[in-house]
C-alpha cells in the first residue's frame, strides 16, 4: 500500500480536518481570507511553499504512526518545477515572463504536467522507491534520489501538532 503526499492532498486534509491546527502549530495568524504560516500578507508562491512544508510534516507523522504496523509506504515528492501553472500570477510581469525560460533553459528544472504525473507514477510503481518516510526528487538526468528535508520540514513536534491525535 502507498500514500503519496501531494499539495492538493495536503490542502484538502487541512481544509477539511485540521487547517487551524496546522497554522497554529507553525505560528500562523488569520487574515481576511487566508491563513499564512508566518502571519504575513498572502503570497501565492509562499502559500505553495507553506503547503509543501505542512505536507512533508504530515507525511512524516503518518510514517511514524502507521508504517510499521500497516506496511503502508508514506512519501512526498518533488518532480520538478511545473512553471506553466498560475502559481506566480500575482508577481510582476517581468518575473512571470522570465520564469518559464529560466526554468527550462538555465536551471533545467522545468517539467511538463504530463512528466510530473509520470514521476508520481514512478514513485508508486518503481520497486527501488519503496522506502517510507522520504522525500523523493529527480536530478537533471531523470534519476530519482532521496532528497534531504529542511530543518523546518523535519520538526517532529510540528508534525504531531499538524496531524493531531
C-alpha positions in Angstrom: 0.0 0.0 0.0 1.2 3.5 -0.7 0.4 7.1 0.3 1.8 9.8 -1.9 1.6 13.3 -0.4 0.8 15.9 -3.0 -0.1 19.5 -2.4 -3.8 19.0 -3.2 -4.0 16.1 -0.8 -2.3 18.2 1.9 -4.6 21.2 1.3 -7.7 19.0 1.3 -6.7 17.4 4.5 -6.0 20.7 6.2 -9.2 22.4 4.9 -11.4 19.5 6.0 -9.7 18.3 9.1 -7.0 20.4 10.7 -6.2 23.7 8.9 -6.3 25.7 12.1 -4.0 23.2 13.9 -1.6 23.3 11.0 -1.5 27.1 11.0 -1.4 27.4 14.8 1.4 24.9 15.2 3.5 26.9 12.7 2.7 30.3 14.1 0.0 31.3 11.6 -2.3 34.3 12.0 -5.7 34.6 10.5 -6.1 37.1 7.6 -9.1 38.4 5.8 -9.4 35.3 3.5 -6.3 33.1 4.0 -4.1 31.7 6.7 -0.4 32.2 6.1 2.0 30.2 8.3 4.1 33.3 9.4 1.1 35.7 9.6 2.3 37.7 6.6 0.2 39.0 3.7 -1.0 36.3 1.3 1.6 35.4 -1.3 0.7 32.5 -3.7 4.3 31.2 -4.0 4.8 31.3 -0.3 1.4 29.6 0.2 2.7 26.8 -2.0 5.9 26.5 0.0 4.0 26.5 3.2 1.6 23.8 2.0 4.6 21.8 0.9 6.2 22.0 4.3 2.9 21.0 6.0 2.6 18.2 3.5 6.1 16.9 4.3 5.4 17.1 8.1 2.1 15.3 7.7 3.8 12.5 5.6 6.5 12.0 8.2 4.0 11.8 11.0 1.9 9.3 9.1 5.0 7.3 8.5 6.0 7.4 12.2 2.5 6.4 13.4 1.4 3.9 10.8 4.2 2.5 8.6 5.5 -0.2 10.9 2.1 -1.6 11.9 0.4 -1.4 8.5 3.3 -1.6 5.9 1.9 1.4 4.1 4.6 3.5 2.4 4.3 7.2 3.1 6.3 9.5 0.8 6.4 13.0 -0.6 8.0 14.1 -3.9 9.3 17.0 -5.9 9.1 16.0 -9.6 10.4 19.4 -10.8 9.1 22.8 -11.5 5.8 22.9 -13.3 6.2 26.6 -14.4 3.1 26.7 -16.6 0.6 27.0 -13.7 -0.8 30.2 -12.3 1.3 30.0 -9.2 3.1 33.3 -9.8 0.2 35.2 -11.3 0.5 37.9 -8.7 4.2 38.6 -9.3 5.4 41.4 -11.5 5.1 40.9 -15.3 8.9 40.7 -15.9 9.2 37.8 -13.4 6.3 36.0 -15.0 7.8 36.5 -18.5 11.2 35.2 -17.4 10.3 32.4 -15.0 9.5 29.7 -17.6 12.5 30.3 -19.8 14.7 30.4 -16.7 13.4 27.1 -15.5 13.6 25.5 -19.0 17.0 26.7 -20.1 19.0 27.8 -17.1 18.1 25.5 -14.2 16.6 22.8 -16.4 14.2 22.1 -13.6 11.1 22.6 -15.6 8.8 19.5 -16.1 5.5 19.3 -18.0 2.4 18.3 -16.2 2.5 15.0 -18.1 6.1 14.4 -17.0 5.1 15.3 -13.4 2.4 12.6 -13.4 4.9 10.1 -14.9 7.2 10.8 -12.0 4.4 10.4 -9.5 3.5 7.1 -11.1 7.1 6.0 -10.8 7.1 6.6 -7.0 4.1 4.3 -6.8 5.3 1.6 -9.2 9.1 1.5 -9.1 10.3 -1.1 -6.6 13.5 0.9 -6.0 11.4 3.7 -4.5 9.6 1.8 -1.7 11.3 3.4 1.3 8.8 5.1 3.6 9.1 8.5 5.3 11.2 10.0 2.5 11.0 13.0 0.1 11.8 11.8 -3.5 13.3 14.1 -6.1 14.9 13.7 -9.6 18.1 15.0 -11.0 18.7 16.6 -14.4 19.2 13.1 -15.9 15.8 12.0 -14.5 17.4 9.7 -11.9 15.4 9.6 -8.7 17.1 10.2 -5.3 16.1 10.6 -1.7 16.2 14.3 -1.0 17.2 15.9 2.3 14.3 17.6 4.1 14.9 21.1 5.6 15.0 21.6 9.3 11.6 23.2 9.1 10.1 20.2 7.3 11.7 17.8 9.8 10.2 19.2 13.0 8.6 16.2 14.7 6.7 18.3 17.2 5.1 20.4 14.5 4.3 17.2 12.6 2.5 15.8 15.6 0.5 19.1 16.0 -0.5 19.2 12.4 -1.8 15.6 12.3 -3.3 15.8 15.8 -4.3 12.8 17.8 
